[in-house]
């Protein structure tokens, strides 16, 4: 009998028009995977084969707006989810309700419907639907049960445990996982032991993953934690990669790429990284309509073994990043999310460096500016922060100027070495792209139809903060904020705490300006300051959006009374209003 190896993951949900969802599973053999929901919604798909592993992305149709339908997963007509001995609440698909001011009906939190029941008074305006978006990045897998966790409790695991213990608690409507979902270059002790049984770790790449099979081990480890597995089965998720999904400093510079391509193990690593990302993360980001027109998805499903076809695609994507788009758009009612690939879409030649190639940048611009009157909020997800601590921003801009030869060849060699050693490759290290994004945000935030907020959501830097820009010319009508939240579960060395605190300080700002002057760096079109943080811990941010109102909260996973055996809880460390109706 075929079993469920990993999943289910609830990925895409749309209840406003088509009433559709997608659910991802990995099975231990070929089969027909089926989802059956309360109320009659259902869907089925035959598994496809990649490198000896079987997967299905199941489209579910017939979902009613404003409902929460429990579902089961069946493999060849045999139920495998939820498990017979499950102690968790049912996995459900919650669909947003269609807002109707005429009837006075709107959804309350988590899809529960509220109705104006007064029969003698005319119905007044109904409250706008609420959308809760939780986000963060940089997550090592939770420590095995019973083992001490050297970096403290996992915020995602703690969120899952909290919700499972109280099924009526308010939960996110969507999780945005903003990079480093797995760490190909920093494996756990358990995974290193598994790797050592498989190959000689004294040979490169050592204790890092080497091929597709080893990538599957990372996802097993990360997503098999019972609490996290349940959470991902019942809260929709959107994902994008960052460097550690492949390797630290991935695509830092042209010389970095050239050097990596000389290493005998690199080709298998990059192809396996892109292949596994496509299977485990990217497919679920797409809507059923996009999947229906995706030629690669059709080809992989149409072959007995799709490995070679997917490998060809990965090779093409590595050789010519402009031939594939990993970025995507999701609309949640009147909130638009643009998830932007700030890793694979880069142009790396010195003198022409861009965070996004021309076609990618054009697509992002089109998506940000189309249908402006239909949006209350614009969310731009990018794993790397647009606005960094001022010292860090100026240091990266200075370094980019040195590396392109602004101060001569000797300084250029120093700049390249420093760029790699200090991870100086955020938006600030691509000054032209930084300015283009600033201009796009200003344009999106102008005019009478401007959204109430433009929020840039990021992670990567192992601390959380809120930063707000001011344009040197005309300020946008929208409130613009950089919201950075990292890590979900990772180490935060003392050097990071001290360095980023100093980076936000007045002395740090002055030092940054000195770097900029030495590099002959142009003055940015925006200035910015920190309005919240920095906060250090394993944490998640949540945006609560209702109409044109927006609130932000930050929670951290903390052990009770400092005693790990007492379990962890989510502690709110900041709440603030970003916009009001």
C-alpha positions as CSV (number, residue, x, y, z in Angstrom):
1,X,0.0,0.0,0.0
2,X,1.2,3.4,-0.9
3,X,1.9,5.7,2.1
4,X,2.2,9.5,2.6
5,X,5.8,10.4,3.0
6,X,5.5,14.2,3.4
7,X,2.7,16.7,3.6
8,X,-0.1,17.5,3.0
9,X,0.8,21.2,2.5
10,X,-2.0,23.6,1.8
11,X,-0.6,26.0,-0.7
12,X,-3.0,28.1,-2.9
13,X,-6.5,29.1,-1.8
14,X,-9.0,31.2,-3.7
15,X,-12.6,31.3,-2.5
16,X,-13.8,34.6,-4.1
17,X,-14.5,33.3,-7.6
18,X,-13.5,29.8,-8.6
19,X,-13.4,28.3,-5.1
20,X,-10.1,26.5,-5.7
21,X,-7.1,25.3,-3.6
22,X,-4.0,23.2,-4.2
23,X,-2.6,20.7,-1.8
24,X,0.9,19.3,-2.2
25,X,1.9,15.7,-1.1
26,X,4.9,13.4,-1.4
27,X,4.1,9.7,-1.4
28,X,6.3,6.6,-1.2
29,X,5.0,5.1,-4.5
30,X,3.0,5.9,-7.6
31,X,-0.7,6.4,-6.9
32,X,-3.8,8.6,-7.4
33,X,-3.8,11.2,-4.7
34,X,-7.2,12.6,-3.7
35,X,-8.6,15.3,-1.4
36,X,-12.2,15.1,-0.1
37,X,-13.7,17.9,1.8
38,X,-16.8,18.4,4.0
39,X,-19.4,19.9,1.8
40,X,-18.5,18.0,-1.3
41,X,-15.4,19.9,-2.7
42,X,-12.8,17.5,-4.0
43,X,-9.9,16.9,-6.3
44,X,-7.5,14.2,-7.5
45,X,-4.2,14.0,-9.3
46,X,-1.9,11.2,-10.4
47,X,1.6,11.4,-8.9
48,X,4.6,12.3,-11.0
49,X,8.1,10.9,-10.6
50,X,11.3,12.9,-9.9
51,X,14.6,11.2,-9.0
52,X,12.8,8.2,-7.5
53,X,10.4,10.3,-5.5
54,X,6.6,10.6,-6.1
55,X,4.7,13.9,-5.8
56,X,1.3,15.3,-6.5
57,X,-0.2,18.8,-6.5
58,X,-3.9,18.2,-6.0
59,X,-6.3,20.8,-7.3
60,X,-9.4,21.1,-5.1
61,X,-12.5,22.7,-6.7
62,X,-16.1,23.4,-5.5
63,X,-15.1,25.3,-2.3
64,X,-17.8,27.7,-1.1
65,X,-16.8,31.3,-0.1
66,X,-16.5,32.0,3.6
67,X,-16.3,28.4,4.8
68,X,-13.8,26.2,6.7
69,X,-14.0,22.7,5.2
70,X,-12.2,19.8,6.9
71,X,-10.5,17.6,4.4
72,X,-9.0,14.1,4.1
73,X,-6.2,12.9,1.8
74,X,-6.6,9.5,0.2
75,X,-4.1,7.5,-1.8
76,X,-5.7,5.0,-4.2
77,X,-8.9,5.3,-2.2
78,X,-7.2,4.6,1.2
79,X,-7.3,7.5,3.7
80,X,-3.8,8.5,4.9
81,X,-4.6,11.9,6.4
82,X,-5.4,12.7,9.0
83,X,-3.7,9.7,10.7
84,X,-5.9,7.5,12.7
85,X,-4.1,8.3,15.9
86,X,-3.9,12.1,15.3
87,X,-4.3,14.3,18.3
88,X,-4.4,17.5,16.2
89,X,-7.5,19.4,15.1
90,X,-8.8,18.6,11.6
91,X,-6.9,20.1,8.7
92,X,-9.2,22.6,7.0
93,X,-9.3,24.7,3.9
94,X,-10.6,28.2,4.8
95,X,-11.9,30.3,2.0
96,X,-12.4,34.1,2.1
97,X,-16.0,35.2,2.1
98,X,-17.2,37.4,-0.7
99,X,-17.7,40.8,0.9
100,X,-21.2,42.2,0.3
101,X,-22.2,45.5,1.8
102,X,-25.7,45.2,0.4
103,X,-26.5,42.1,2.5
104,X,-24.4,43.2,5.5
105,X,-22.5,39.9,5.4
106,X,-18.8,39.6,5.9
107,X,-16.3,37.1,7.3
108,X,-15.0,37.3,10.8
109,X,-11.6,36.0,11.8
110,X,-10.6,32.7,10.2
111,X,-13.4,32.6,7.8
112,X,-16.2,32.3,10.4
113,X,-19.2,34.1,8.9
114,X,-21.0,36.9,10.8
115,X,-24.4,38.1,9.6
116,X,-26.5,41.2,10.4
117,X,-29.6,39.5,12.0
118,X,-31.6,42.6,12.9
119,X,-35.0,42.3,11.0
120,X,-36.5,45.7,11.9
121,X,-33.5,48.0,11.0
122,X,-31.9,48.4,7.6
123,X,-28.5,46.8,7.3
124,X,-25.6,49.2,7.8
125,X,-22.3,48.9,6.1
126,X,-20.7,45.6,6.9
127,X,-17.1,45.5,8.2
128,X,-14.5,44.8,5.6
129,X,-13.0,41.3,5.5
130,X,-9.9,40.8,7.6
131,X,-6.6,39.4,6.3
132,X,-3.9,38.2,8.6
133,X,-0.5,37.7,6.9
134,X,2.3,36.1,9.0
135,X,5.9,36.2,7.7
136,X,9.5,35.4,8.5
137,X,12.6,33.8,7.2
138,X,15.7,31.7,8.1
139,X,14.5,28.5,9.7
140,X,16.6,25.6,10.8
141,X,14.5,22.5,11.4
142,X,13.2,22.0,14.9
143,X,15.3,20.0,17.3
144,X,14.2,16.4,17.6
145,X,11.8,15.7,20.5
146,X,13.7,15.4,23.8
147,X,16.9,17.0,22.5
148,X,17.9,20.5,23.7
149,X,17.6,23.2,21.1
150,X,20.8,25.3,21.1
151,X,19.1,28.3,19.5
152,X,15.9,28.3,21.5
153,X,12.4,27.4,20.5
154,X,11.3,27.4,16.9
155,X,8.7,30.2,16.3
156,X,6.9,28.2,13.6
157,X,6.7,25.1,15.8
158,X,5.5,27.3,18.7
159,X,2.8,28.9,16.6
160,X,1.6,25.5,15.5
161,X,1.5,24.2,19.0
162,X,-0.4,27.3,20.2
163,X,-3.0,26.9,17.5
164,X,-3.4,23.2,17.9
165,X,-4.0,23.6,21.6
166,X,-6.8,26.2,21.0
167,X,-8.6,25.4,17.7
168,X,-10.7,28.6,18.2
169,X,-7.6,30.9,18.3
170,X,-7.2,33.5,15.6
171,X,-4.8,32.1,13.1
172,X,-3.0,33.5,10.0
173,X,-4.8,33.5,6.7
174,X,-1.5,32.9,4.9
175,X,2.1,32.2,5.8
176,X,4.9,34.0,3.8
177,X,8.2,32.1,4.2
178,X,10.7,34.6,2.9
179,X,13.8,32.4,2.2
180,X,16.1,29.8,3.7
181,X,13.4,27.3,4.2
182,X,16.2,24.7,4.2
183,X,19.9,25.0,4.8
184,X,21.9,23.1,2.1
185,X,25.2,24.4,3.6
186,X,24.5,24.1,7.3
187,X,23.2,20.6,8.1
188,X,22.1,19.3,11.5
189,X,24.0,16.7,13.5
190,X,21.3,14.2,12.6
191,X,21.6,14.9,8.9
192,X,25.4,14.8,9.0
193,X,25.2,11.3,10.5
194,X,22.8,10.3,7.6
195,X,25.2,11.8,5.1
196,X,28.2,10.0,6.6
197,X,26.4,6.7,6.1
198,X,25.9,7.6,2.4
199,X,29.3,9.0,1.4
200,X,32.7,10.1,2.5
201,X,32.4,13.5,4.2
202,X,36.1,14.2,3.9
203,X,35.4,14.8,0.2
204,X,33.8,18.0,-1.0
205,X,31.2,19.2,-0.4
206,X,31.6,17.5,2.9
207,X,28.7,17.8,5.3
208,X,26.7,20.0,2.9
209,X,24.2,18.5,0.6
210,X,25.4,17.2,-2.7
211,X,22.5,16.0,-4.8
212,X,18.7,15.8,-5.1
213,X,18.3,12.8,-2.7
214,X,20.1,14.8,0.0
215,X,17.9,17.8,-0.6
216,X,14.8,15.6,0.0
217,X,16.3,14.7,3.4
218,X,16.4,18.5,4.3
219,X,12.7,18.9,3.5
220,X,11.8,15.7,5.3
221,X,13.6,17.0,8.4
222,X,12.1,20.5,8.2
223,X,8.5,19.6,7.4
224,X,8.1,16.3,9.3
225,X,8.0,17.9,12.7
226,X,4.4,16.9,13.8
227,X,3.3,20.4,14.8
228,X,4.7,22.1,11.8
229,X,3.3,19.4,9.5
230,X,-0.2,20.0,10.9
231,X,0.2,23.8,10.6
232,X,1.3,23.6,6.9
233,X,-1.6,21.4,6.2
234,X,-4.2,23.9,7.4
235,X,-2.7,27.4,6.7
236,X,-1.9,28.4,3.1
237,X,1.7,29.2,2.4
238,X,3.7,31.2,-0.1
239,X,7.5,30.7,-0.4
240,X,10.6,32.1,-2.1
241,X,14.2,31.0,-1.8
242,X,17.3,32.8,-0.5
243,X,20.9,31.9,-0.6
244,X,21.1,29.1,2.0
245,X,18.4,27.1,0.0
246,X,21.4,26.6,-2.3
247,X,24.6,28.0,-0.6
248,X,25.7,31.0,1.4
249,X,26.3,34.0,-0.9
250,X,24.6,32.4,-3.8
251,X,25.0,34.7,-6.9
252,X,27.0,37.3,-5.0
253,X,29.0,38.4,-8.1
254,X,30.2,37.3,-11.5
255,X,33.6,36.2,-10.2
256,X,31.9,34.2,-7.4
257,X,29.8,32.3,-10.0
258,X,32.9,31.7,-12.2
259,X,34.8,30.3,-9.2
260,X,32.0,28.1,-8.1
261,X,31.6,26.6,-11.6
262,X,35.2,25.3,-11.4
263,X,34.4,23.1,-8.4
264,X,33.6,19.5,-9.4
265,X,30.6,19.2,-7.0
266,X,28.9,22.5,-7.8
267,X,27.0,21.6,-11.0
268,X,25.1,18.8,-9.2
269,X,24.5,21.0,-6.2
270,X,23.0,23.9,-8.2
271,X,20.9,21.7,-10.5
272,X,19.6,19.7,-7.5
273,X,18.9,22.9,-5.6
274,X,16.8,24.3,-8.4
275,X,15.0,21.0,-9.1
276,X,14.1,20.5,-5.5
277,X,13.0,24.1,-5.1
278,X,10.7,23.8,-8.1
279,X,9.1,20.6,-6.7
280,X,8.9,21.4,-3.0
281,X,8.3,25.2,-3.0
282,X,7.7,26.8,-6.4
283,X,4.8,24.6,-7.7
284,X,2.6,25.4,-4.8
285,X,3.1,29.2,-5.3
286,X,1.2,29.0,-8.6
287,X,-2.6,29.2,-9.1
288,X,-4.5,26.4,-10.8
289,X,-4.8,28.6,-13.9
290,X,-1.1,29.2,-14.0
291,X,-0.4,25.5,-13.5
292,X,-2.8,24.7,-16.4
293,X,-0.6,26.6,-18.8
294,X,2.8,25.7,-17.4
295,X,4.6,23.7,-20.1
296,X,7.2,22.2,-17.7
297,X,4.5,21.0,-15.3
298,X,2.6,19.4,-18.1
299,X,5.8,17.7,-19.5
300,X,6.9,16.3,-16.1
301,X,3.4,14.9,-15.4
302,X,3.1,13.5,-18.9
303,X,6.3,11.4,-18.7
304,X,6.8,8.2,-16.8
305,X,9.8,9.8,-15.2
306,X,10.2,13.6,-15.3
307,X,13.7,13.7,-13.9
308,X,15.5,14.4,-17.1
309,X,13.1,17.1,-18.2
310,X,13.3,18.9,-14.9
311,X,17.1,18.6,-14.9
312,X,17.2,20.2,-18.4
313,X,15.1,23.0,-17.1
314,X,17.4,23.5,-14.1
315,X,20.4,23.6,-16.3
316,X,18.8,26.2,-18.5
317,X,17.8,28.3,-15.5
318,X,21.4,28.2,-14.2
319,X,22.9,29.1,-17.5
320,X,20.4,31.8,-18.4
321,X,18.5,33.1,-15.3
322,X,16.4,35.4,-17.5
323,X,14.8,32.4,-19.1
324,X,12.7,31.5,-16.0
325,X,10.6,33.6,-13.6
326,X,10.5,32.6,-10.0
327,X,8.7,35.7,-8.9
328,X,4.9,35.6,-8.7
329,X,1.8,37.5,-7.7
330,X,-1.0,36.7,-5.3
331,X,-4.1,38.7,-4.8
332,X,-6.0,38.4,-1.5
333,X,-9.1,40.5,-2.0
334,X,-7.9,44.1,-2.2
335,X,-4.4,43.2,-1.0
336,X,-1.8,42.4,-3.6
337,X,1.4,40.4,-2.9
338,X,4.4,40.5,-5.2
339,X,6.9,37.9,-4.2
340,X,10.2,39.0,-5.9
341,X,13.1,36.7,-6.6
342,X,16.2,38.7,-5.4
343,X,18.6,35.7,-5.9
344,X,18.4,34.0,-9.2
345,X,17.2,37.0,-11.4
346,X,20.4,39.0,-10.8
347,X,22.7,40.6,-13.5
348,X,26.2,40.2,-12.1
349,X,28.6,41.7,-14.6
350,X,30.5,44.6,-13.0
351,X,29.2,48.0,-14.3
352,X,25.9,46.4,-15.2
353,X,24.9,44.9,-11.9
354,X,21.1,44.7,-11.2
355,X,19.2,42.8,-8.6
356,X,16.6,42.0,-11.3
357,X,17.2,41.5,-15.0
358,X,15.3,43.8,-17.4
359,X,12.4,41.4,-18.1
360,X,12.0,40.6,-14.4
361,X,12.1,44.2,-13.4
362,X,9.5,45.0,-16.1
363,X,7.2,42.3,-14.8
364,X,7.4,43.5,-11.2
365,X,6.7,47.1,-12.3
366,X,3.7,46.0,-14.3
367,X,2.2,44.0,-11.5
368,X,2.8,46.8,-9.0
369,X,1.1,49.5,-11.1
370,X,-1.8,47.7,-12.7
371,X,-5.3,48.0,-11.3
372,X,-4.4,50.7,-8.7
373,X,-7.9,51.4,-7.7
374,X,-8.5,47.8,-6.8
375,X,-6.0,47.7,-4.0
376,X,-5.9,48.8,-0.4
377,X,-2.5,47.4,0.3
378,X,0.6,46.5,-1.7
379,X,3.0,43.9,-0.2
380,X,6.4,43.4,-1.8
381,X,8.0,40.3,-0.6
382,X,11.8,40.1,-1.1
383,X,14.0,37.9,1.0
384,X,16.7,40.6,1.2
385,X,15.7,43.9,2.9
386,X,15.4,47.0,0.7
387,X,16.2,49.3,3.6
388,X,19.1,48.2,5.8
389,X,20.7,49.9,8.9
390,X,22.3,53.0,7.4
391,X,25.9,51.9,8.1
392,X,25.3,48.6,6.4
393,X,23.6,50.2,3.4
394,X,26.5,52.7,2.9
395,X,29.1,50.0,3.4
396,X,27.5,47.9,0.7
397,X,27.2,50.8,-1.7
398,X,30.8,51.7,-1.0
399,X,31.9,48.1,-1.6
400,X,30.0,47.9,-4.9
401,X,31.8,51.1,-6.1
402,X,35.1,49.6,-5.1
403,X,34.4,46.3,-6.8
404,X,33.5,48.0,-10.1
405,X,36.7,49.9,-10.1
406,X,35.8,53.3,-8.8
407,X,39.0,53.5,-6.9
408,X,41.2,51.4,-9.1
409,X,42.2,47.7,-9.5
410,X,43.8,47.2,-6.1
411,X,40.7,48.5,-4.4
412,X,38.5,46.5,-6.8
413,X,40.3,43.3,-5.6
414,X,39.8,44.3,-2.0
415,X,36.2,45.1,-2.6
416,X,35.5,41.7,-4.1
417,X,37.2,39.9,-1.3
418,X,35.3,42.0,1.3
419,X,32.0,41.5,-0.5
420,X,32.3,37.7,-0.2
421,X,33.7,37.7,3.4
422,X,31.0,40.1,4.8
423,X,28.0,39.0,2.7
424,X,27.6,42.5,1.1
425,X,25.1,41.7,-1.5
426,X,21.7,43.1,-0.5
427,X,19.7,45.7,-2.5
428,X,22.2,48.4,-1.4
429,X,25.0,46.5,-3.2
430,X,23.0,47.0,-6.4
431,X,22.6,50.8,-6.3
432,X,20.8,51.1,-9.6
433,X,18.2,48.5,-8.6
434,X,17.8,50.1,-5.1
435,X,16.9,53.4,-6.8
436,X,14.6,51.7,-9.3
437,X,12.7,50.0,-6.5
438,X,12.5,53.4,-4.6
439,X,11.0,55.0,-7.7
440,X,8.6,52.2,-8.3
441,X,7.3,52.3,-4.7
442,X,6.9,56.1,-4.9
443,X,5.0,55.7,-8.2
444,X,2.8,53.0,-6.8
445,X,2.0,55.1,-3.7
446,X,1.0,58.3,-5.7
447,X,-2.3,59.5,-6.9
448,X,-5.9,59.4,-5.5
449,X,-6.1,55.6,-6.0
450,X,-2.9,54.9,-4.0
451,X,-3.0,52.0,-1.6
452,X,-3.1,52.9,2.1
453,X,0.2,51.1,2.7
454,X,3.1,49.8,0.6
455,X,4.9,47.2,2.8
456,X,8.3,45.7,1.9
457,X,8.5,42.3,3.7
458,X,11.9,40.8,4.1
459,X,14.1,38.6,6.3
460,X,17.7,37.3,6.0
461,X,19.5,39.6,8.5
462,X,18.7,37.7,11.8
463,X,16.9,40.5,13.5
464,X,13.6,42.3,13.1
465,X,12.9,46.0,12.7
466,X,10.6,48.6,11.2
467,X,12.1,51.3,8.9
468,X,10.3,54.1,7.2
469,X,11.7,56.1,4.2
470,X,11.3,59.8,3.3
471,X,11.8,60.8,-0.3
472,X,14.0,63.8,-1.0
473,X,11.4,65.1,-3.5
474,X,7.7,64.3,-3.3
475,X,6.6,61.9,-0.6
476,X,4.1,59.2,-1.7
477,X,0.5,59.3,-0.4
478,X,0.8,55.7,0.8
479,X,2.5,54.9,4.1
480,X,5.7,53.0,3.1
481,X,7.4,50.7,5.6
482,X,10.2,48.2,5.5
483,X,9.2,45.3,7.7
484,X,12.0,42.8,8.3
485,X,11.6,39.7,10.4
486,X,14.3,37.1,10.9
487,X,15.0,34.4,12.0
488,X,12.1,32.0,12.6
489,X,14.6,29.6,14.1
490,X,18.3,30.1,13.9
491,X,21.4,31.4,15.7
492,X,21.8,35.0,16.6
493,X,25.5,35.5,17.5
494,X,26.6,38.4,19.7
495,X,28.5,39.9,16.7
496,X,25.1,40.2,14.9
497,X,23.4,41.8,17.9
498,X,26.2,44.3,18.4
499,X,26.9,45.0,14.7
500,X,23.3,45.7,13.8
501,X,22.7,47.9,16.9
502,X,25.7,49.9,15.9
503,X,24.6,50.0,12.3
504,X,21.4,51.9,13.4
505,X,23.3,54.3,15.7
506,X,24.2,57.9,15.0
507,X,27.9,57.0,15.1
508,X,27.3,54.2,12.6
509,X,25.4,56.5,10.3
510,X,28.3,58.9,10.3
511,X,30.8,56.1,9.6
512,X,28.7,55.0,6.7
513,X,28.7,58.4,5.2
514,X,32.5,58.4,5.3
515,X,32.5,55.1,3.4
516,X,30.1,56.5,0.8
517,X,32.3,59.6,0.3
518,X,35.4,57.4,-0.2
519,X,33.6,55.3,-2.8
520,X,32.2,58.4,-4.5
521,X,28.7,57.0,-4.1
522,X,25.7,59.0,-5.2
523,X,23.3,60.2,-2.5
524,X,20.2,57.9,-2.4
525,X,16.9,59.4,-3.4
526,X,15.5,58.4,0.0
527,X,16.5,58.8,3.6
528,X,15.2,56.5,6.3
529,X,15.2,55.7,10.0
530,X,14.3,52.9,12.3
531,X,10.9,53.3,13.9
532,X,10.9,50.0,15.6
533,X,13.5,47.5,16.9
534,X,16.0,46.1,16.5
535,X,14.5,42.9,18.1
536,X,16.5,39.7,18.4
537,X,14.9,36.3,18.8
538,X,13.1,33.5,17.0
539,X,10.2,35.5,15.8
540,X,7.3,36.1,13.4
541,X,5.6,39.3,12.2
542,X,1.9,39.5,11.4
543,X,0.1,42.1,9.3
544,X,-3.6,42.4,10.1
545,X,-5.4,44.2,7.2
546,X,-9.0,45.3,7.2
547,X,-10.1,47.7,4.5
548,X,-7.5,50.4,4.5
549,X,-6.5,49.8,8.1
550,X,-3.3,47.9,8.9
551,X,-1.8,46.7,12.2
552,X,1.5,45.1,12.8
553,X,2.5,42.7,15.6
554,X,5.7,40.9,16.4
555,X,5.8,37.7,18.5
556,X,8.8,35.8,19.8
557,X,9.0,32.2,20.8
558,X,10.2,32.1,24.4
559,X,10.6,29.3,27.0
560,X,8.3,29.6,30.0
561,X,10.2,30.9,33.0
562,X,13.4,30.1,31.2
563,X,12.8,26.4,31.5
564,X,12.8,24.5,28.2
565,X,11.0,21.5,29.7
566,X,8.0,23.8,30.5
567,X,7.4,24.4,26.8
568,X,7.5,27.5,24.7
569,X,5.0,30.3,24.2
570,X,4.6,33.2,21.8
571,X,5.2,36.6,23.5
572,X,4.1,39.8,21.8
573,X,7.0,42.2,21.9
574,X,5.6,44.9,19.6
575,X,2.2,46.1,18.3
576,X,1.5,49.2,16.2
577,X,-0.9,50.8,13.8
578,X,0.3,51.4,10.3
579,X,-2.8,52.8,8.8
580,X,-6.4,53.5,9.8
581,X,-9.6,53.5,7.9
